[in-house]
Structures are given as structure tokens and as C-alpha cells.
């Protein structure tokens, strides 16, 4: 059975955690790792994955007893290699990388393969939208974003920033998702490199 996008993220997180640590994560660790509101939210996703046959749990249903069923590998297997185009931070240039660097992502995250690429996020300007330092974002080239979409905007044709896009009368507002930061106001045209289509978080063992 097909999984929702969030269920797939939970399943990937559980698989990666077990591979690194040798045991299953707790609900709290899953919630913190994926930026979910609470362990109870995780419980709902875990229950759905159990019902679909991708996870099993011990008799008491404790989080540490989660086991990934073999078919889960097949369920999450469809993937696409996208170029890793560099590093994006607030107000800093995109870091150049070797052309042969690439990263596999779930196929369901990619709507337009030929016009998509990946950037690694550095900084805290979008943390209130669940985009954290070290995350990867799948970008689809689109020079005409809708209001409210998260975009990669190129400033002065040299500096890239990740912000929410709003066109307001005679100005464009690039809004950070961090209450401690001010928006960037642009008069005139701006070079939009693309729109964020997915966020990928890789578990980093301590």
C-alpha cells in the first residue's frame, strides 16, 4: 500500500536510525528528528505504517521495539538521483560543488526530474517552517513562484537566499521563517532560481 509523504519520511528516519544505532528510535526522537509537533503525532504515523505492513512492534507496542518489515525497503525504493548543486545560506553565495556529486531522493518528492536539483541548507532563517541547518531541499526551477512559496532567490546576481516569496504592490518581500530576522524588501525584478518542493533531513548520529 502507498504511503503518504510524511509516512515515508517517518519510515526513512526509522530505517536510518536503526542502521546507525542498532536499535529503534523513541517517538520523541522521531518527532525531534523530523520537526513534528509531538510524539502523539508520530504515534499516528507509526500506527498507519503498521497497518500497511511496513513496521512491526513488540507485544507492548513500545517505540524501542519498532522493526522495519522487509517490504518497507521495496516501498521506499523508488528513487531519483538529483545533482547536489551546493550550499545555500542566508545572504551568502551558493557554494560550488563538483558536477558529479548527486543524491538519491524518493521519486515522489520530484515533480520535474529534468528541472530539479538539491541544495544543502546552512543557517536558521527558515526554522519556523521546519527547515533546519543541515537539511537538504529539493528545488524545482521556476522563475514565477506563487505568493507564499519558499524560493531560492538570487540577489545582485551573486548571493542566494532561501525565503518565502511575497509580491506586494511595487515591492517583493522575502520573508524569513525566524521571528528574530527581518524580511528582505526588493524593489523591481528579482532572479528566482527555483521553488522548494521537499525537505530531506538526514539523521546524524551523536
C-alpha positions as CSV (number, residue, x, y, z in Angstrom):
1,X,0.0,0.0,0.0
2,X,1.2,3.5,-0.8
3,X,2.4,5.8,2.0
4,X,1.8,9.5,2.4
5,X,4.8,11.8,2.1
6,X,5.0,12.2,5.9
7,X,4.7,8.4,6.5
8,X,7.6,7.9,4.0
9,X,9.7,10.4,5.9
10,X,9.0,8.6,9.2
11,X,9.8,5.2,7.7
12,X,13.1,6.6,6.2
13,X,14.0,8.1,9.6
14,X,13.4,4.8,11.5
15,X,15.4,2.8,8.9
16,X,18.4,5.2,9.1
17,X,18.3,5.4,12.9
18,X,18.3,1.6,13.2
19,X,21.2,1.3,10.7
20,X,23.3,3.8,12.7
21,X,22.4,2.9,16.3
22,X,21.4,-0.7,16.1
23,X,18.0,-0.1,17.9
24,X,14.8,1.7,17.1
25,X,14.2,5.4,17.9
26,X,11.7,6.6,20.5
27,X,8.7,8.6,19.5
28,X,10.3,11.7,20.9
29,X,13.5,11.1,18.8
30,X,11.4,10.7,15.7
31,X,9.4,13.8,16.4
32,X,12.5,15.9,17.1
33,X,14.3,14.5,14.1
34,X,11.5,15.3,11.7
35,X,10.3,18.5,13.3
36,X,6.9,17.1,14.2
37,X,4.7,18.7,16.8
38,X,4.6,15.9,19.4
39,X,5.2,12.2,20.0
40,X,1.4,11.7,19.6
41,X,1.7,12.8,16.0
42,X,4.4,10.2,15.5
43,X,2.2,7.5,17.0
44,X,-0.4,8.1,14.4
45,X,2.1,7.7,11.5
46,X,3.6,4.6,13.2
47,X,0.2,3.1,13.5
48,X,-0.6,3.7,9.9
49,X,2.7,2.2,8.8
50,X,1.9,-0.9,10.9
51,X,-1.5,-1.3,9.3
52,X,0.1,-1.0,5.9
53,X,2.6,-3.7,6.8
54,X,5.8,-1.7,6.8
55,X,6.5,-1.8,10.5
56,X,6.1,-4.3,13.3
57,X,6.2,-3.7,17.1
58,X,6.7,-5.8,20.2
59,X,3.8,-7.1,22.3
60,X,3.7,-3.9,24.4
61,X,3.8,-1.6,21.4
62,X,6.8,0.3,22.8
63,X,8.7,2.6,20.4
64,X,12.0,0.9,21.0
65,X,10.5,-2.3,19.7
66,X,9.8,-1.0,16.2
67,X,11.1,-3.3,13.5
68,X,11.2,-2.5,9.8
69,X,9.5,-5.2,7.7
70,X,11.4,-6.3,4.6
71,X,8.8,-5.0,2.2
72,X,9.4,-1.4,3.6
73,X,12.6,-1.4,1.6
74,X,10.7,-2.0,-1.6
75,X,8.1,0.6,-0.6
76,X,10.7,3.3,-0.2
77,X,13.0,2.0,-3.0
78,X,11.8,4.2,-6.0
79,X,14.3,7.0,-6.0
80,X,15.8,9.5,-8.4
81,X,19.4,10.9,-8.5
82,X,19.5,14.6,-8.5
83,X,22.5,16.9,-8.7
84,X,23.7,18.4,-5.4
85,X,24.2,22.0,-6.6
86,X,25.7,23.4,-3.5
87,X,25.2,25.0,-0.1
88,X,22.7,27.8,0.5
89,X,22.7,30.2,3.4
90,X,21.0,33.4,4.3
91,X,22.7,36.1,2.3
92,X,25.7,34.1,1.2
93,X,26.6,32.7,-2.3
94,X,25.8,29.1,-3.3
95,X,28.9,27.1,-2.8
96,X,30.2,25.4,-5.9
97,X,30.5,21.6,-5.9
98,X,31.8,19.0,-8.3
99,X,29.4,18.3,-11.2
100,X,29.4,14.6,-10.5
101,X,28.0,14.9,-7.0
102,X,24.5,13.7,-6.7
103,X,22.0,12.5,-4.1
104,X,19.2,9.9,-4.3
105,X,15.8,11.1,-3.2
106,X,12.3,9.4,-3.1
107,X,10.8,9.7,-6.5
108,X,7.6,11.1,-5.1
109,X,9.4,14.2,-4.0
110,X,10.3,15.2,-7.6
111,X,7.7,16.5,-10.0
112,X,10.0,17.6,-12.8
113,X,13.2,15.5,-12.8
114,X,15.0,17.5,-15.6
115,X,14.5,20.8,-13.8
116,X,15.2,19.7,-10.2
117,X,18.3,19.8,-8.1
118,X,19.3,19.7,-4.4
119,X,20.8,22.3,-2.1
120,X,22.1,21.9,1.5
121,X,20.8,24.4,3.9
122,X,23.1,26.3,6.3
123,X,21.6,28.6,8.9
124,X,18.4,29.2,10.8
125,X,16.5,31.7,8.7
126,X,13.7,29.1,8.0
127,X,13.5,27.1,11.2
128,X,9.9,28.1,11.9
129,X,8.9,26.4,8.6
130,X,10.7,23.3,9.7
131,X,13.8,23.8,7.5
132,X,16.8,23.4,9.7
133,X,20.6,23.8,9.4
134,X,22.0,20.7,7.6
135,X,18.7,19.9,5.9
136,X,18.6,19.3,2.1
137,X,15.9,20.9,-0.1
138,X,14.7,19.7,-3.4
139,X,14.5,22.7,-5.7
140,X,12.4,22.9,-8.9
141,X,13.4,25.6,-11.4
142,X,10.6,28.0,-11.6
143,X,11.1,31.8,-12.2
144,X,7.5,32.6,-11.4
145,X,6.6,31.4,-7.9
146,X,3.2,31.9,-6.2
147,X,2.9,34.1,-3.2
148,X,3.8,32.2,-0.1
149,X,6.1,29.6,-1.7
150,X,9.6,29.0,-0.4
151,X,12.1,30.1,-3.1
152,X,15.8,30.3,-3.8
153,X,16.2,34.0,-4.7
154,X,19.4,35.3,-6.3
155,X,20.3,38.8,-5.0
156,X,22.6,41.0,-7.1
157,X,23.1,38.0,-9.4
158,X,25.6,36.7,-6.8
159,X,24.0,35.9,-3.5
160,X,21.4,33.3,-2.9
161,X,18.9,33.1,-0.1
162,X,16.1,30.8,0.9
163,X,12.9,32.7,1.9
164,X,9.2,32.8,1.4
165,X,8.2,34.9,-1.6
166,X,5.5,37.6,-1.5
167,X,4.8,40.1,-4.2
168,X,3.2,43.2,-2.6
169,X,2.3,46.2,-4.9
170,X,5.6,47.7,-6.0
171,X,7.9,45.5,-3.8
172,X,8.8,41.9,-3.3
173,X,9.1,40.7,0.2
174,X,11.4,37.8,1.0
175,X,10.2,36.6,4.4
176,X,12.4,34.5,6.7
177,X,10.7,31.9,9.0
178,X,12.5,33.2,12.0
179,X,10.9,35.8,14.3
180,X,14.3,37.2,15.1
181,X,15.1,38.1,11.5
182,X,13.8,40.9,9.3
183,X,12.4,40.4,5.8
184,X,14.3,41.5,2.7
185,X,12.4,44.1,0.6
186,X,13.2,44.2,-3.1
187,X,12.0,46.9,-5.5
188,X,11.9,45.9,-9.1
189,X,12.6,42.5,-10.6
190,X,14.4,39.6,-8.8
191,X,16.0,36.5,-10.1
192,X,14.1,33.5,-8.7
193,X,16.2,30.3,-9.2
194,X,13.5,27.8,-8.1
195,X,10.9,26.7,-5.6
196,X,11.3,24.3,-2.7
197,X,9.4,21.1,-3.4
198,X,10.6,18.9,-0.5
199,X,12.8,19.0,2.6
200,X,15.1,16.0,3.4
201,X,16.6,15.5,6.8
202,X,19.4,13.0,7.3
203,X,19.9,11.5,10.7
204,X,23.3,12.4,12.2
205,X,24.4,10.1,15.0
206,X,26.0,11.8,18.0
